[in-house]
Amino acid sequence: MIETANDFGIDEALKTLGVKPINEGTSTGSNTFGSGETIVSYSPVDGRSIGKVKSTTREEYDAVIDTASKAFVQWRMIPAPRRGEIVRQFGDKLRTLKEPLGKLVSYEMGKSYQEGLGEVQEMIDICDFAVGLSRQLHGFTMHSERPLHRMYEQYHPLGIVGIISAFNFPVAVWAWNTALAWICGDVCVWKPSEKTPLCGIACQNIIAQVLKENALPEGISCLINGDYTVGEFMTADNRVPLLSATGSIRMGKIVAQAVAGRLGRSLLELGGNNAIIVTPDADIKMTIIGAVFGAVGTAGQRCTSTRRLIVHETVYEQVKNALIAAYKQLRIGNPLDEQNHVGPLIDTGAVEAYQQALEKVTREGGAILVEGGVLQGEGYESGCYVKPAIVEAENSFQIVQDETFAPILYLLRYSGDVENAIELQNSVVQGLSSAIMTNNLREAEKFLSASGSDCGIANVNIGTSGAEIGGAFGGEKETGGGRESGSDAWKVYMRRQTNTINYSTELPLAQGIQFNL
């Protein structure tokens, strides 16, 4: 018998989250409206329509920005710990709704239910982080060169933070941004991916309830829906001082140029072409676990997915054989069934890109070790299920240099010392995540040194995917240079101000300049 979405409680989850079959696409808290073109959300799990939203028109967008601007005037003056209390309440509601929201993420995006729950847990974790941070938005003091003067730095809210998120993490990336922006005193306008609009509706419903219960302006959290043209409203808008955009390198370059053209700020989280280096001193069992999850988790649709495995020639055959054996154990199917390891790609367009990548690597001389292909038949009616593939290739192949959002793992061989492997790893335009598997302290330290990995994330004895919210998340080179989540990433959501206070009865000038009247 074919299991339906309702067998896994999707209808009940949608009801609990307040997501209706037909939703409006623009929201400022309780004020929900929309009159643009209709977007239909199809689940890649079974190809069925989940619901519909309306795109945001230009007039509606301007109304949202006006509402957000007015809310900012009030929100920025509320003490940061009080703003943290609102984020705490939001996190508590997420705890209550973790299961239904995790199911919606799994069903609308296609990642496994466990990964869906994990994504909601990331939202909860960043809320906890932000609550503590709300009492630590500190500057620092400096000694002035002038007598009886005091200098210090402080941070103030920026204003409206625009957020453009991608389909692969339809709720967590928004939360990474918005939880920090809120405690910093900013208000947020969010355009979720048009491929996962219902996840955005669900999140907006949750925060809208929190704001209403606290008698706070609905414009603190706003939602707009639509394709790239709606995103362009924000990129060109001087009323949006910071735009955080997650997506492809191509998209990021367009956004960066538009925002820079108006001298705004952009926080970019773009493509990854992540590699794990496997040295002769690696623990092979740990290596296989990290590599397989990194390559097939979320069906290879994470920006931190493992794309390349750079293996020393002395352990190459051992690693290759272990990988092939592990791939034979993978279960591909409905991601809501927790027995399955791999769900579908997001849509048939992603399937086509996957097929083209395999064709290209074959033309360039690569050898297929684990054959890919599109799955058909009972349970695969959506046409979005594919087989994870392993390919022997060269790092110089053009297709290996590019990022394909699909479960394709390129197996590369290196010889000599670890510096050769690091050179291979770094010779791509992306610089997001990286890892080395080794029990050799010197190799690990070389990998982490200034001449080592050029990525924003560099791990030792863990894979490339799965970042904790306590550390700043982001990458270098064409990954965009942005940082979200933990550490001091909060500073990007604020404006920095240097203050000098003269408490003397004279007015000495800096650098000893004399100006006598």
N, C-alpha and C positions, 0 to 999 in steps of 0.2 A: 504494500500500500504506500502511495506517495504521501509523505507528511506535508501538511500545509502550514503556512505561517501561523494560522490560528491554533494549530496543535502546540505551538511553542508560546502561546499567550501574547501574540503581537497586538491583537485587537484590544485586549485588556490593557496592555502597556500604553497604547495610543490614547485610550480613554483616560487613564490615570494622569497622563502628561498633558491632557487638554488639547491634543492634536486631532483635529477633525478632518474628515475626508476632503473638505474644501476649506482652505485657510486663506486669510488675507496675507499679503506678502510684506507689508510695511507696518512697523509697530513702534510706538513710544509708550511702553507700559500698557495701560489698559486701553489706550487709544490705538486701535488697530484698523487699518484701512489698506486699500490697494486697488488699482484700476488698470494696471498695465497688462501686458501679455501673460497668458497662463503658462506656468511651468508645472509639468507633471513629474512627480517623483516615482521612478520605477525601481523596484528592488532588484539588484543583480542576483539575489538568492533564487527567485523563481520567476522573475520578469513581470511581476504583477504591479499594477499601479497602487501605490500606498495612499497618495493624496495629491492635492493641487494647491499651488500658491499663485498669487498675483505679483507680477513684477512691479517695482517701484517706478513711477513716472517722475519726470523732472520736477513737476510741481509738488508732488508728494515728498520728494527728497528734500526740497527747500524747506518744507514744513517741518520735517524731522530735524534738520539742522537748526532751525529756529527754536524748536522745543528743547533740543540739547543745549543750545547756547544759553537759554534762560535757566535751565537746570544747573548749569555750571556755575552761574553767579551765586547760587545758594550752596551748592555742594562743596565748592572750594573753601568756604568759610566754616564748614563743620570740622571740628578738630579731628586729626587723623585717627586717633584711637576710636573715636565714635564711628568714623567711616569703616574702620576695621571691624567694629561690631556688626555692621550691616553685612560685610563679607562673611563673618562668622555664621550669621543666620543663613546666608545663601549656602554655605558649605554644609550646614546641618540639614537643609532641605535636600541637598544632593545625596546625603547619606540615606535619607528616607526613600528617595526615588532612584537609588543606584541601579536596582534590578530592571525596572521598566525603561530607564534611559539607556542602560547598557544594551538591552534588547533592541531598542530602536536604532542605536548606532550600528549594531550587528546587522540588522535587517536592511536598513537603508544604504549602508556603505558596503557590507559584505564581509567585514572582518569577523573572526570567530567571536562567539559570545564571551569567552574569557577575556579576549582583547577588548571587547566593548566594555565589560565591567572594569577592566584595567584603565581604560581611557577616562571613565567617570571617576575612578579613584585618583587619577592625576588631577582632575578638577578639584576634588576634595583636598588633596595634598597642597595644591597651590593656594587654596583658600586659607588653610592652616598657616602656610608660610607667610601669606600676606597679612594675616591678623597679627602675627608677631612683629612683622616689619612695620606695621602701623605705629608702633611705639619706638621705632629706630630710624626714622627718616632724618638722619643726622647730617649736619655739615661739620665744619671744624674751624677753630680759631687760629689766627696767626699773629705774630708780633709785628707791630708797625715800626717803621724806621723813624717815625715822628713821635716825640714825647707826648704822653697823655692822649694817645689815640689807640683805638681798638679796631682790629680787623677780624672779620669772620665771613664764612660762606654759608649760604642756606639755599634750599631748594623750594621752588613754588610749583603749583600745578600748571600744566601747559594749556589745557582747554579741552577741545574735542579730539579724541583719539579715534581714527578710522581703522577698522580691522577688516582685512580681506583674508578669509581662511580657505583652505583646500579641502577636498572631499575626504582625504585619507585619514585625517583626524578631525572629524566634523564638529567636535565639541571641546576637546582639550586645548587646542591651540588658541581658541577664543578665550578660554578661561585663563591660560597663561598670561595673556595680554590684559584682559579686563580686570582680573583680580588685583593686579599690581596697579593698573591705571586708576581704579576706584580708590584704593587707599592713598594714592598720590594726590587725589582730589580732582582727577579728570573724569569726564563723562565719555561714553563710548557709543559709536555707531558701527554696527557690524553687518557686513555683507558675507553671509556664508556661501559656500559653493552651491551653484545651481543644481549640482548633482545630489546634494544632501540638504535640501531646504527645510525638511521637517524637523531635523535635529536642531536647527536654529530656532524654529517656532517653539519647540519644547523648552529649550533653555530660556528663551525670552519669557515664556509663561512662568517659569520658576522664579526668575529674578523680579518680574513684575509683581508677583504676589508679595515678595519680601519688601519691595519699595512701598507698596500700598499699605501693608501692615504697619509700616513705620512713618506713614504720612510724608513720604519723600517724593520729590518731583519724578514723574515717570521718564523724563528725558535723560536721566542718569544712564539708562540702558536703552538703546534704540536698535531696531532691526530693519534692514532693507534687503530686498531680494531681487534677483535678476542676473543677467549675464554680465560680460565684461563691460558693457556700456554703462551699467549702473555703477560699477567700480570706478569708471572714469569720472563720474560726478565727483567722487572724493579726491581722486588724484589731482584734479585741477582746481580744487576748492581751497582758497586761502583761509577759509574759516576752519580748516582741519590742519592744525600745525604738525601733527604726527600721523603718518600712515604706516601701519604695520601690515605687510603683505607676505603671505606664504603661498608658494606655487613654483612654477617652472622658471628656469633662468630666462627664457624668452619673455615671459610675463614680467619678471622682475626688472629687466632692463627697460621695458616700456614704462613701468611705474616709477623707477628711479629717475629717468629723464624728465618725466612730467612733474614730479614733486620737486626735483632740483630746479626746474625751470621757474618755479615760484618761490624758491629758496625755503621750501619746507623741509621737514625731516622725514626720512623713511627708515623703517626697520624691516630688513629683507631677510627672509628665510627661504632659500631657493634650493636648487637641485643638489643631489649628493651622488657620488660614485665611489662608494665606500669599500675599503679593502681590509682584509685581515691578513697579516703576515704570519706565516707558520714557520718557525725556525726548527732546527734539529733538536732543540731542547724543549719543544712544546709538549704539553700533556695532550696526547691525541684524543683521548676520550672527551676532555673538556672542549677541545677544538671542534670536534664534530657537532657537539650540542650547540655551541655558539654559532657555528657557521650555518647549520641547517635552519635554526630558528631565525637567524638574521636574513637568510635568503628566501625563506618561504613564509615567514610570519607576515600577516596582512597581505598574503599572496604577492609578496615582493613590492608592495605599494607604500612602503614607508620611505621617507626621505633618508632615513638612516639604514635602510635595508642593505645587506651585504651583497655587493655586485661582483667583487673580485676576491679571489682567494689566492694569495701569492705564497707558494709553498717551496721550501728548499728541496733541491733535487734528491737529497738523501732520504727524505721522508715522503716524497711526492707520491710514489706508488701506494704506500700505506694509507695516506690520507685519501687518495682517489678511491681506493677500494672500499674504505670505510664509509665514504660519502655515498657511493653507489648503493651500498647495502642499506644505509639509513633512508635513502630516498624510496627504496622499495617498501618501506614500512609506512609511508605517508598515506593518510586517508584524506581524500578530497571530496567535499560535499557540502551540504547545508551547514553554514557556520553556526547556526543555533543548536545543532547537534554537537554536544561537547566531545563526542567520540572522534570527530573530524579534526584534522590539523590545518587544512587549507580550504578556504572558501573561494568565492568567485572574484574575478576582476570587476572593476566598477561598472563597465559597460562594454558593448561590442567594439567600440572604438579602441579601447585598451587592448582588447583581444587582437585586433588587427595590428596594432603596434608591436605586440608580442610576437606575432607570426612573422612580421617583417624583420624584426631583429634576428630571429633564428635563421631566416633566409639570408640575411646580410652576412652573418658570421660564417655561414657555410661558404658563401661566395668568396669571402676573404681568406678561406683556408682553415677555418676552425673545424674541430672534430666533435661530433655530438656523443657525449658519454651516456647521458640519460635523456632519452628522447622526449621532446615536448609534444604538444598537440592540443587541440580543442576537444573537450569531452562532450559527448552527445548521449541522448537517451534519457531514460527515467531518472528524474532528479536533477538533470542538467538542462532543463527546457529554456532557461534564460539565455543560453549560448555564451555565458560569461565564465565558464569553468575551463581552466587549462591545466596542463600537467607541468609541474616544476621541472626545469631542464638544467642539465649541467653540460658545459661546453669547454673543451680544451681550446685555448686561444692564446694569442699574443697581445700584450698590452698595447701594442702599436695599432691594432685593428681599429678602424674608425668607430665601429659599433661598440667596441669595448670602451672607447673614450667617451661615448655618449651615455646618457642615463635612460634606461628603459624601465618604465614603471611596471614591472612584471617579474615573476619568479624565474629569472634566468641567472645562473651563477657561472661566472667565467673562471676557469681554473688555469692559473698561470704558474710557470716554473721559474725559480731563480737559483743561481749558483753563487759561490763565494760567501762573503760575510753579509751581515745584516744591512750594511749601508747600501748594497745593491738592491735589496728588497725595498728599502725606504725610498730610493730613487724611483723605482717603478711605481710605488704607491703615489708619490707626489706628482707624477708626470701626467696629471689630468687637470682640467680646468676647475673642477669642483674641489671643495675643501671642507666638507662637513664632518664626517665621522671616520675614525680609523681605529685599528686595534692590532696588537701583536700578541701572539701566543708563544710564550717562552718561560722557562724557569731559570734563565740566565740573567742575572741582575745587570750585567754590563749591557746586554742587548736591550733590556727594558729601558735602561737609563738613556741609551743612545736614541732610542725611539722617542723618548719624551724630551730630549734636549733641543736646543735652538736649531741644530742641524738635522733634527729628526722629522717627525710627522708635521706637515704644514696645515693640518686640519684644526678646526675649532674644538673638536673632541678627539682625544687620544686615550685609548684604553689599553690596559695590560691584563691579559688572561680573562677577559670577557669580550663579548661580541661588539658589533658596531651599533646595534639597535637596543633601545631600552634605556632612556636617560632618566635620572632622578631629578625632581624639581629643585633640589637644593643647589645644583650647579647651573651656571649660565649656559643656555643652549643656543648654539648657532655655529656658523662656519665662516671660512675665509674664501678668498678668490671669488669665483663666480657664484658661490653659495650666498654671497651678499654682504657678509660682515655683521649681520644683526645678532643681537643677543636677547633672549627672552628668558623667563622663568626666574631662576634663583640668583645667588650671589648678589652683585650690585646692579643687576639688569634694571632695577627700578629707576635708576637715574635717567634713563632715556625718556621716561614718561614725565619728566619734570624740567623746568628751566632753572638754570644755575645763576645765582646772584652773589656778587661780592659786595660786602658792606664795610664801610669805614666810618667810625664814630669818633668825633673830636670832642673830648670833654674838658678841654683846656679853655683859657681865655684868650688864646692867640690863634692865628691861622698860618702855621708853617706849611710850606709847600714841599711836595716830594722832590727827591733828588737834590735837596738843598737849594733849590731855585729861589732867588730873591726877587720880590716884586713889591717895591715900596711906593706908597702913594703919599 
